[in-house]
Amino acid sequence: MGHKLKSKTMWLTIWVPFLVLFLNVPGDSIYAAAERVSSTRKSTIAEKQRSLQGGGGGDGGGGPPDMESSSCGDDLGEVTMEDGTVPSHGECMTWSANAAYSYPEEFEILNTHDLYECPTSEKRIIVSNAIPDHDSVHQSPTSTSDVCEVNFMVVMPLNPSLLADDAYLEVPSRDILGMSLTGIPAYGPQEMDDMNALEPLVGDFIVPASGHATPDGNWHYHSGAFGLVDDAVLIPSDQLIGYALDGFPIYGPVEDTSTLDLCNGIGETAEDYRYHVRTYDQVDEYADYCDPDNTGVIQWNYIIGCYRGQPSETTIMDSTTNSLPSDCVLVDGTSSDSGSDSTAEDSDTESGSSGLIPTVSMGLKSMVTVFCFMGIYLLQ
């Protein structure tokens, strides 16, 4: 019996690692790992806050630096809002404050998003319900609040142009500046009190990379991670993750930020221009929000630092009251996943859910499968 058990143990020692790799089982819950990273970041931020608030004495003591206003100049890039309002709401989910929700098991509403290219109309269009498609922690000052569908139709230029003479426009500090490929709005880096949403120097309200909801229930991101990971450092630099509202694409971070311009962009012509998000370590949260040397450029440039194109060429519409131009072709999205016709080639670098990190639910299912197999085999 002992010899038989030893043989089986040796067999499992050889094959179980292979099965774990084959079934794509994470060594730990991805969500728990992300929470550990997030907790570490919160501890680091808390330490910075103590160092700023604690010392006293000296020239000026230990208070936080003076916060700049939410506008850095006179040339604010503004998107066109149909009827001057945000799109309508659909159904809502009522979530408890600071509770964690696993996608899709604990979501009453699932994400829908579609990306279209319209060659004749020269438009790129994102249609979505703005529900996140990943595990999320709901931060709210009240015991419960809503996370709602928002009927987005974002119509951007398919072939955007660069502003002349290296000009740029300021991005909003607390409003939409881009869209993820999964149809979630990306906002500027400030919260309502003008503080840094991701790495505040005072207070304890830290928006996670997975995003949070406005009081009206509109989910959005402040981090360049776009809900894919806990820090954008894990996103490859050649992975397309979204579009800025001037129409230019947004990619993962580069290692050498000196190659980027003031707007986080790179490229000599409009055809090859792209933005790259920054990691937490690539942004100086101690710096003033506004760049003192470049009017209209922000220094908390987690997503972009300014627009190099014209956002007024983009229109945000309500998908329930508007139709797509007839020349539009579905490129990617949940409709293509469900079997709708699409003429575009599938690409890992052009999908917000590209499998960069395996989902928690699949990992747990695979782990259970492996351990059930081990138990049955050892009991024979």
N, C-alpha and C positions, 0 to 999 in steps of 0.2 A: 504494500500500500504506500509506504514511504517513498519507495523508488518510483512508483507510478505518479505520485503527486509531484515529486521532484522533476520528473520528465515533463509533466504538464506545465509546471512552473517555468521550466526552461523554454518550452514551446511558446508560452504566453509572453515571456521576456523578449522573444524574437519578433513575434507577430503583432502584439498589441500596439507597439509604437507605429508599425506600418499602418494598422487599421485606423489609429487616431489621425495620422497624417492624411490617409486616403479619404476619411470621412470629414476632414476639415474641422476637427474638434479643437476649439481654443483651449489652452491650458487652464484658463479661468474664464469666468463670465466676462464678456466684453464690457457689459454695463458696469460690473463691479470694478473692473480695471480702470474704466474711465472715471468712475467716482473717486478712486484712489488718486488718480492724476489731478482731478479737480480739487480734491481735498488738499493735496500738496500745494497747488497753485493758490488756494485760499489762504493756506498757512503762510506762504511767501508774501502774499499781499498784506496779510495782517501784520507781519513783521515790518514791512515797509511803512505801514500806517503808524505803528508804534514808534518807529524811528523818526517819523516826521512830527508826531504829536507829543512825543515824550520829552526829549532833551531839555527844552526851554533854554534860557540863558543865551549868551552869545549875541550875534547881530541878528535879531529877529526871531530867535527861538525855534520852536519845533512845530509850528503850524504848517498846514498844506500851502502850496504856492497859490497865488491868486488865479482864479479861473477866468479864462478868456470868455467873451461872449460867444453865443452859438453861431455868429457870423464873423467871418474873417475878412470880408471885403465887400465890394459893391457888385461883383459879377457872379451872382449865385446862379448855377445851372438849374433850370426848372423844367420839369417834365409837363406835358400837356395832360390835364385831367379832364376827361369827358364830363361835361356839366359841372365841372368844378368840385366833384365829390369822389370819394373812393367807391369802388364797386360794392354792390349789395352783399348782404350776408345771406348765407343759407342756413343749414342746421348748425346747432352748437352742442358741444360736450361740456358738461359741468364737472370741473376738476377740483380736487382738494388742494389747498395751498401746500407747497413744498413736497408734494407727493410725486413719486416716480411712476411713470406709465410705460409699459412695454408695448412696442409696436410689432405686429398688429393686434395681438391678443387682447389688450386692454383699451383699445381705441373703438369707440362706437361709430366713428366715421373714419374711413380710410382715405389716404391721399389719392388725388387724381391730378395728373398733369400731362400736357401734350406740347410738344415743340413742333412748330410748322415753319417751313420756308416757302416763300411765295415769290418765285423768280420774276414774274411779269409785274406784279405790284411792288417788287423790291422791298418786301417786308419779311421780318422774322417775328413770329408771334408765339408767345407762351400763354397757354390757357390752363388755369389750375383752380383748385379749391383752397389752396394755401394751408392745407392740413399737413403737419410734418409726417414724414414717412420713416421715422426712427424713434428709438426710445427717448423719452423726454422727461425732464423734471419741471413741474409747474410751479414757478415762483409767483406768488401773489401776496399782497399785503392783507388780503381778506381770507376768511376761512375757505371759501369756495369762490370760483369765478369761471367764466366761460372761455372755451377755445372754439372758435367758430370757423365755418367755411366762409371764404371770401371769394366771390365770383370774378376772378381776375381774367382779363384779356389784355396782355401787354403787347402793344404793337410797336416794334422797333425797326429801324432801318436795317435791311439785309446787308447793305454795303455802306457802312458808315464812313464819314469823311473826317479827317483830322482838321481841327481849327487852324487857321492860317497863322504863320509866323510864330510857331511854338506856343500859341496862346492856350489858355486853359480856363475852366470855369469851376467855381467852388461847388463842392458836394454838400448836401444837407447834413446837418449834425445829428438830427433825430428823426429823419424821415427816409423814405425809400430811395435808394440810389442804384439798386440792381435787383436781379432775380436769379435765384439758383435754378439749375436745370430741373429740379423737382418742383418748381413753382412756388417757392417760399421767398417773400421779399427780404432783401438785405438792406439794413438801415445804417445810418451813420453811427459813429462810436459813442455818442452821448446818451445819457438818460435825461429825464425831465429837469433834474437839478443841475444840468451842465457837467455832471461828473462823468468820468470814464466808465462806461457800462461794463467793461471787461476787467479792468485793473484799477478800481477806484483807490485813491489815496486816503480817503476818509469814508466811514460807513462800512456796512457789511453786505450791501446788496450787490452781488456779483452775478451778472448774467452768464449762464453756462453757454458753451459752444453750441449746444443743441437748441438755443434760442429761448424765447419766452413770448408771452402774449401781452398786447396792450390792454388797457382797461376795457376796450370794446371787444376784446377777444381775437384780435388779429395777430397771428403768430409771425415772428420775424427773427432774423439773425442780426447780431452785431459783429460776430466773429467771422473771419475768413475761412473757418473750418466748415461753414455751411451745413452743420449737423452731421457731416460725414464721419468726423473723428473729434476727439477732445481738443486737439491742437492742430492747426493747419500744417505743422511740420511733418505730419504723416501723409500728406497728400503729395503725389509726384508733381513736379513742375510742369509736366506736359499733359496733365489731366485737366480737361475743360470742366469747370464746375458751375458756370453761370455766365450771365451777361450784365454789363453795366447798362444803365438807362440811356447812354449815348450810342448803344449798339455794339460796342467793342466787347470781345470775349474776355472772361476772367478765368485764369488758370491757377494751379497750385503755386506755392512759394518757390522762389529760387534761393540757392544758398548764398550767392553774392548779390546783395541788394544794391551795390554800387553800379550795377549794370542797368538799374531801373531809373526812370525819370522821376520828376516830382510827383507824378500822378500814380506811381507804381507800375508804369507801363514801359514797354520796350518795343522797338520797331521803327524803321525809318519811313515807311509808307503806310497808308491806311490799310492796304491789303495784308500786311503782316503785323500790324500793331495789335498788342494784347496787354491786358493787365495781369499782374501776379499778386495774389494776396500775400500778407506777411504773417509770420508766426508771432506768438506773444513776445519771444525774445528779440524779434527784429523791430519792435516798436518801443520807443522810450516813453513809458507812461508818466515819467517825471516831467517831461517836456510840456510846454504850454500847448493847448489844443491847436492854436494858430501858429503857423510858421512865421516868425518875426522877419525873416529875410525874403519871403515870397508871399505877397498878399494874395489871399484866397486859397492857399494851400494848407491842408491840415496835417498835423504831425502824428495824430493817433490814427494812422493810415493802415488799419488792420485789413481793410478791403481795398479801397483806393484812396489816393490823396487828393485827387481832383479829377475833373473830366477833361479828356483831350478831344472829345467830340461834342456834338450839340445835343443835349438831352431833350430839348424842346421838339425834336423830330420824333420823339417817342410819345405815344398816347396810351394812357391807362384807361381801359374801358370796362364795362360790365359784360361779362360773357353771356348773361341771360337775355340781354337785349340787343346784342350785336352778332353779326354773322361773319364768318371767315370769307375773304376774297376767294373766288372760284379757282384761282391758280395755285392755291396753297397745297403743299404736300406734307404729310405727316412724316417727321424725321425720327422722333423718339417720344416715348411717354407711355403712360399706362394703357392707352388705347392700342398702341402697337403691341404691348405685352399681351393683350387680350385677343389678339388675332386680327386687328384691323389692317388694311392694306398699307404698306409703306414702301417707298422706293429708295429710301436711304439705307446705306449699309450700316449695320450695327457696329458700334465701336466702343471699347471699354473706356477710351479717353473722352467719349462724348456722352457719357451717361452718369447722372448724379448718383445712381445706385449701382456702381460698376463692380461691386464685389471687392472693393478695396479692403474692407474688414468684414469677416463673416458675421451673419446675424446671430444674436444671442439664442434665439429659439432653435435655429438649425444646429448650433453648437451643442446645446443641451440635449436635443434629441439624439444627436450622434453619440454623445457621451453615454447616455442611458443605454443605447444600443450596444456599445462596446462592453459596458459593465455587465449587462444581462448575458451577453455572450460568454464573458469570463466566468460568471457564476454557474451557468449551465454546464460549461465544460469541466469545471473543477468538481462539480457534484456527480459527474458520471462515474 
